[in-house]
């Protein structure tokens, strides 16, 4: 049987991260604007904004330390992509165990520290800022463990159950979007509602990704690898199928195997199509234990706060909120 020669394909271009970095810049900037709006919505004091930014920095530091411990790149974490991916020799992790612990290490320190600060506030002279930091630290990190996309809890649950199925991943994202919109509308919290609608846009992206993967499967193109491991044939095949599914863009691109002037945009699209085939190196018992830990980390701080709600009432009275 005739086998297609790899030599007929031009050398694939180097992975250019400029466009990806610009996308992350836009998303992070948008997130900061939402945070600014949310802070102004909650209080006239911008001290809260500074506190939240410091809490988020601690959260991301937890991710970063474990990324460095495992010696892998950040995957799916916008802020950590700046630092965790700074060394080109690093690879994305293909270990389910590593990805789980990396995601868990973000909210875990904040919940432990936040609980400790809250307990300290219970047994000492009440202090507005101590209570405020404790509650914010618990709120930010407990929210991050809620099993909806794109929070850390959602990435962990998604890695356990939806990693190999685009259809399930799409349904999971849709449910996550509806939940965030519903909660945002119920509490009148506009930033969460807006974020929920933005998450809904990912559903369409997953649908397109699912269609692309089905077409690639039909042409025997292996897309379950990193960009640097793609053969020249695989790059041009993925690129070709992507353009077939985007006819308006295809009209702008030179035909055949000619590099486009803005080829970096197509390189980024090809990279987004790729999927890392995760090693199922977590046993069922380990998964159950981790899920139980997540439940405990969510429930325990909530019980701690609401069983001592008089401290929150004191804070609300004296903070004039």
Order of alpha helices (4+ residues) and beta strands (2+ residues): alpha-alpha-beta-alpha-beta-alpha-alpha-alpha-alpha-alpha-alpha-alpha-alpha-alpha-alpha
